[in-house]
Amino acid sequence: MVKNTITIRIIVAILTLILLVPFSASAATKPGSLFYFFDTAFERVNLFFTFNPEKKAMKALDYADKRLAEIKTITEEGGNADDIKTSIANYERNIALAAEKSKEIKDKGQEENLLNLITNSASKNQEVLSAVLAKVPDEAKGAITKAIEASKKGQVEALKQVAELNKEIVGLKQEIAELKRLQIGNKQAETELKKTVASLQKNPKILNSKEIIAKVKPAVVYIETSKGSGSGMIIESDGFILTNNHVVTGSYSVKVKLSDGRVFNGGVLGRNEIIDLAIIKIDGNNLPTVGLGNSDAIDQGDEAFTLGYPLGIEGDVSFKEGTVSRRIAVGNIDYLEISADILPGNSGGPLVDQFGQVIGINTAVLPEASVQGISLGETLKFAIPVNIAKTLIPDLKAGKVVIDEIVQAKEAATKAKEVEEKRKIEEVKMEAERLAAEKTRIIEEENRRTEAQILAAQQCRQNKQAIVTEYNNRKFNLEQQITDRRSKYYADYSAITNVPFVVAEIKQRQYDALEREANRDIALLELDLDNLYIDYSSRLNQFQCY
């Protein structure tokens, strides 16, 4: 029932727009009309929520072309100077935004292509504006002339940026050539360094706790998502981070904080739901990294240490000591069972040996065990052997996603429901468009009546507008209450889900009770919404505007 309310809300929104059609008359999308306000508002919202600089710039250029065509149409129809100035202002805003966003594109080739597109568009726009200049009222000529000058200036700046880009690319090529030369000259030193490293790997030094912390801690990170937090480890200096899949489930972007306080925005590249591993990428260079050891060389009783951010508490990295209790198969995975503490939030952090090498990824804690109803006061802690992770890291870095079949089946069912919902919405939309067209036809007939009737109709429409505005305000408040109640339901649902060690049947009863209560409250609010619509529709029907 909670999901079905989406369709009802969309239908009510469409019907509200139909009621607003009478106020648009024949000047549907001209400056100053209600529909023009919605058109430009949608344009700004669409640009605001487009985060890719290249896509935002392309959209801004498209909107600028739209406003340019609008200027031409208004001029040909003999529109007034204020309408032309309004369209000119919207045109200049979009052109300026496209130029601004072109500077944020990191790919030099994409930036150059966009700048060339802006330059070509500017030339075409100047021709159109010059043609319009001779036709517009004197009051609007200043705005047109200013727009032509701004377009020329933007064109010159874009050409300068292209020239600077080409110069930068030439410089980069020279730097690459110099690096290659240095690389050849340093081959002998590299060979000697490899020999030294190989010698150290054969006879690694056993570290004490302080030395392990100093070696590993800088590469242990705190990961925050919209749904929770966990730990991870930097495995490559250019920003590849290994963690558990369940730490980032349902998220594509995350916030990563290093132990030195630096904060990065990252994205989830690949994940494996079956093994419970994922790779995150952040933009960074020369970052501290962990060393991946050999989990096959670990024996029962060997010392092991966990690092991470338990219970999702930021601050310093937590360090716990213990031993490898045993190897144990759970499902199709062989885990390392350890005695060192793993708490919620430690997931994804490193399990290291006495040499400071990663031998596992902290993963799971089984509930407290008991025998014949007597609590043993002990939990079982597991880590994924690092050698399993090594075999999966290349695919995860490449963006591979391995889905659990059960989860996949649920997602397929959800997708099928979404397709059906979209079909229903399209049917409603087509019917709404038909009704809107019919309404428009009636309005056009009414516009042919006498001047006295038009004046009376204008007053009538003002009254209806006031009622619609009042209705929209009250409808918005009710919809907000529905949204708040739904948010509370999801929050309570999550709270139950996150409570550990609760029997599934008890949780299910709690889920059912939450859903019944939420559905009841939402149904009452939706009934209020329906009654509100009926009430205001009745009030609107009392006005017969001709």
N, C-alpha and C positions, 0 to 999 in steps of 0.2 A: 504493500500500500504506500510506503514511503517513496518508492521509486515512481509509482504511477502518478504521483502528484506533479511530476515534471511536465507531463503532457497537458494536464489541466492548466498549469501556470502559463504555458506557451499559448494555449487557446485563448485564455483571458487576455493575454498581452496583445494578441492579434486582433481580437474584437475591440479592444481599447483603441488601437490604431485606426480601425474602421470608423469608430465614432469620431475620430479626429479629422477624417477626410473632409467633412463639410467645411471645416475652417480653412482648408488649403485652397479651395475654389480652383480657378484655372491657373493661378500662380503657384503651382505645386512645389517647385524647387527653386524659386527665385529668391534672391536675398531679401530678408525681411519676413519671409513666410515661415510658418511653424515647421513645415517639412524641410526647409533649408537649414533651420537650426539643428534638426535631428541629423540631417545629412552631414553637416560639418562636424557635429559632435561625434558621430560614429567614425568619421575620418580621423579625428584626433585620438580617440580611444584606440582605434586599430593601430595607428602609428605608435602610440605609447606602449602597447603590449607586444610590439614587434621588437625583439631584443637583438636580432642579428643585424649588425650595421649595414651590410650590403642589401639585405631584404628591405630594411627600413628606408634606405635611400631610393631603391627602385620603386617602392610604394609611393614615396613622396613625389617622385618624378611623374608617376601615373596620375596622382591627384593634381599636380600642377597642370598637366595637360588637360585634365577635366575642367579646371577652373579657367584655363585659357579659352577652351571651347565655349564655356559659359559666358565669358566676356564678349566673345564674338557674337553669340546668339542675342545677348541683351542689347548690344549695339545695333544689330540688324533689326531688332524689334522696336527700336527707339526707346530703350529703357532709360531711367533717370540716372543722374550722375552718382547718387549715393549707392545704387546697386552696383554700378561699375567699380566704384572705389572699394566696396566690400569684397568683390570677387578678386580685384587686383591684390588686396591685402592677403587674402587666402593663397593666391598664386605665389606671391613673394615669400610667404612663410614656408611653403613646401619646397621651393627652389633652395632657400637658405638651409633647410633641414637636410636636403640631399647632399649639398656641398659639405656641411658639417660632418655627416656620418661617413662620407668617403674618407675622411682623415682617420677614422677608427678602424678601418679594415686592415688586418695584419698581413694578408696575402697581397704581395706587391702586384702580381698579375691581375688579380681581381680589382684592386684599387685603380690600376691604370685603365682597365676596361670601363669601369664606372665613370672615371673622369672624362674619358673620350665620349661616353654616352651623354654626360652632362654638357660637354662642349657642343656636340651636334644638336642636342635639344635646345640649347641657348640660341644657336643660329636660327633654327626654325621658329622659335618663339619670338625672336626679334622681328622676323618678317611679318608674323601674324599681328604683333602689337603695332608695328609701323602702319600696316593696312588699316587697323582699327582706329588709329590716332586721328585720321581725317574725318571720321564719322561720328565720334563721340561728342557730347556737349562740352562747352568750354570749361565747365567746372571740373570735368573728369580728365581733361588733357594733361594736367600737371601730374596726376597719379600714373597715367599711361607713360608719359615721358620718363618719370622716375623709375618705373618698372623696366623700361628699355635700357636705361643707364645701368641699373642694378644687374640686369642680365648680361650686358657687355662686360661689366666688372667681374662678375662671377665666371664668365667664359675665360677672361684673361687669367684669373687666379687658378682655374682648373688647368689651363695650359702650362702655367708655371709649375704646378704640382706634378704634372706628367714629366716635365723636363727634370725636376728634382729627383723623381723616382728613377728615371733612366740613369741619372748620374750616380744615385745610390747603388743601383744594380751593378754598374761598371765597377764601383769601388769594392763591392762584395766579391765580385769575380777575382779582382786583384788580390784581395785578402785570402781567398781560397787557394789561389796559385802559390802565395807565400807560405801558407800552412802546409801545403803538399811538399814544398821544398824543404821546410824545416823537418817534416816527418821523415823524409828520406835521410836527412842528415843525422837524425836521432835514432836510427834503427839499431846501431851498435849499443847505445845506452839502454834502449828498450830491452835488448837481449839480455844484458847484464841484470837488469831489474827483474826480469822474469825468472832468472836463475835464483836470485835472492828470495823471491816470493815462493818459488817451488821448495826451497830449502826450509823456509818457515812453515809451509803447509805440512811437510813431512814430520816436523818436530814442533807442533804448536805449544805455546806456553799456557800452562794452567793458570787461570786468573782467579783472584779473590773477588768477593762480592762487589767491593768498590770499583775494581777494574772492569768487571762485567757491566756494571751500571754506566760507567763512563764510556764504555765502548758501544753499548746498545741503545741507551736512553735517547740520544739525539735523533735516532731514526724511528722512534716510536711515536705515533701520531694519535690525536683525538679526532674522531669522525662524528660529525653531527648531521643528521638528516631531519626532515620534517616530521618523522615518526619516532625518533629516538637517537641514541648515540652508541658508540662502540670504539674499538681500538683498531689500529692497523700498523703496518711497518713499511717504510720506504725500501724498495728492493733495487731501484735504479736511480742514479743521481739526477736524471732529468724528469723525475716526478711520478714514476710508476709505484703504486702502493698496493700491497696485498692485504686482504682482510677477509672476513666471512661474508657469504652472500646474505645471511639473515640480518647483518648489520645494515645493509643498503637495500633490502627488499622494498619494492614499490617506489624507489627513488632513482632519479637519473642525474640529479645534481646534489652535491654535498658540500659541507664546509669542513676544511681540514686545518687543524691547529697543531703546530710543532711544539716541542717542549721548550724551545727558546722564545715562544710567544708569537712567532709569525703565523699569519692566517692566510689560507689560500682557498679559492673556490675550485672545486673539482667535479669531474663527471665520471659516471660509472661506464667503463668500456665493455667489459665482459663479465659474465657470471655463470656459475654452475650450481644449480639448486640441489642437485643430488649429492655432490661432494661438499657443498656449502663453502664455496670460495668465490671471490670476486676481485677484480682489478679496478682501481681508481686511478685517474690521471689528473695531475695538477701541473700548472705551468711553472717550472722552476729549473734552475741550473745549479750544479755543484752542491746538491742537497746531500745530507748525511744518509748513509745506507747501512743496512744490516748485511751480515755475511750468511749465506745459506749453507748449512752444514750437511752432514750425511746421517739421516735418521736410521738407516739400516745398520749403522755401527753402534747404535745405542743398545745397552744391555739393561736388564732388570737390576735396579739398585743404583744406577748411575744418577749423579746429581742433575737436577733440572731446575730452572728458574723461570718464573712468569713475570712479564711486564705488561702494563696497560693502565687503563683508566676505569677502575671498578665502580659500579653503580652510577656510571655516567657523570661522575664528579670531576670537573676540570681542576687543574692545579698541577702539582708535580706528578710524574709517572710513578705508579705503584710497583714495588719489587717484592716478590715472594719466593722463598726457597723451598725445595722439596726434592723428591726423588722420582724416578720412573718406577711405578708400581708393577706394571706388566703391559704386554700388548694384548689387545682384546678386539675381537670382531663384533661390530654392531651393524646389523644389516649386511651390506656388501662392502663395508669399509673397515679396515684395520686401524684402530686408534691406539694412541699411547695413553694409558691411564697413569695419572701422576698424583702425587700427594700435595704438591704446591697448590695454594688456593687459586681458584678461578671463580670470580664473582660476575654477576651481570654487568656488562660494560667492558670486561676484560676480553670479550669475544673479538677475535681478529688480531689480537696482540701476539707477540712472539714468545715461544717457549725456547729457551737457549740452554746450551750445555756449559760445562765448566771452562770452555775455551771462548765463550761469548759468541758461538755460532748458533744460528737458528736451526732447531731440530724439529719444530712443530708449530702449528698455529692453534692458539687457545680457542676452543670451540664450544664445548657443551658441559653442562653439569646435570647429572641425574638427581632426582629428588632424594631426600634422606631415606636411607634403607631401614627396614625393620624385619624382625624375625618373630613370628607368632604374636604380632601386635606390639612388640617391645621395640621402641625406637633405638637404633644403634648410634644416633647422633653423628652420622658420617654421610657425606655425599661423595659421589664418584665424579671425578673431573677428567675430561678427555681433551686431547689435542690431535689434530690431523698431522701425520708425519710429513715433514717437509719434502721428502722425496716424491710423495704423491703430488704435492703442489708444483714441484719443478716440472713434472710432465704436462701440467695443465696451463702453466703461466704463458707460454707462447700463444696458445689459442685464445686465452682470456685477453691478452694484450691486443690481439687482432680483432677483438669485439665479438667473439663467439659466445653464444648464450645457450646453455643446456637447461631445458625446462623439465621439471618433474611431470610425468604423464598425468597424474591426478590433477595437478594445478592446471595443466594444459587443457584438460577436458572441461574444467570449470570456466576457464577463460573463453573457450569456444562457445559454451552455453551462454555466457554473458554477451559475447559478440553477436550471437544470433538474436538475442533480445534487443540489443541496440539497433540492429538492422530493421527489425519489426517496428520499433519505436520511430525510427526515421521515416519509414514508409507511411505510418499513420500521420506523422507531422506534415509530410508532403501533401497528403490528401487534404488535411485541414488547411494548409497554406493555399492550395489551389482553389478551394471553396471560398476562402477569405478573399483571394484576389478577384474571384468572380463577383462576390458581393461588393467589393470595393469599386469595381468597374461599373456595376449597376448604380451604386450610390453616386458616382461621378456623373453618370448620364443624367440622373435626376437633378443633380445640382446645376448642371449646364442648362437644363430646361427652366429651372427656377430663376436663373440669372437674366432671363429674357423678360421678366415681369417689369412692372412700372417702377419708377424711381422711388415712389412712396413705399411700395412693398419691399424694395431693396433696403431702404433705411430701417423699416420695421424688422426685416430679417436680420440686419446687422446687430440690432439691439438684442434680438432673440438669441443670436449666436453667441453674443457676449455672455448672456445668462447661462447658456449651455456650457460654454467654456469654463465658467466659474464652477459649475456643477462637476464637470469632468475633472477639473483641477482638484477640487475637494475629494472627489472619488479616488483619484490617483494617490493622493496623500494618505487617505485612510487605507487604501489597498496596499500601499507600500508598507505601512506599519504592520498590517496583518501578515503580509508575506515575510517581513523581517522576524515576526514572532515565530512563524513556521520554520524559518531558517535557523533561528536560535534554538528552537525545540529540537530540530533535527541534529544540530551540532551537539547539544547536550546528550542526545541519544548516542551519537558516535563516541563522545568522550567517555560516557559511562560504559559503553561496550568495550572500549579500549582498556579502561581501568580494570574491568573484570578479566579481560584477556591477559593482562600483564601480571595478575596475581598468581604467583607460583604455587605449585603443590596443591592445586584444587582439583578434585575429581571432575572428569569431563561432564558427567551427568548433572552435577551441581551447577557447573558453569552454564550448561545448556538451559537449565531451569531459570537461571538468572537472566540469560540472554532473552528467553521467551517472555519473561515478566517485563523486562525493559522494552521489548518490541511492542507488547500489548499496550503498555502505558503510553509509549511514544505515539503509536497509531491512534489511540483514543484522543490524546491531546491534539494531534495534528488534524484528525477528522473534525474535531470541534472548531478548530481555527479555520479549516477549509469551508466548513458549513457557514461560519461567519462571513467568509470571503464570498461565498455564493449568494448569501442573503444580501450582502452589501451590493453586489452586482445587480441583483433583482431590484433592490430598492432604488438604486440610482438610475437603472434603465427605465423604471417606471416614472421617475421624476423627469428624465430626459424626454420621454414620450409625451409628457404634458405640453412640451413646446412644439408647435407646428410652425417652423420657420420657412418662409417662402422667399 
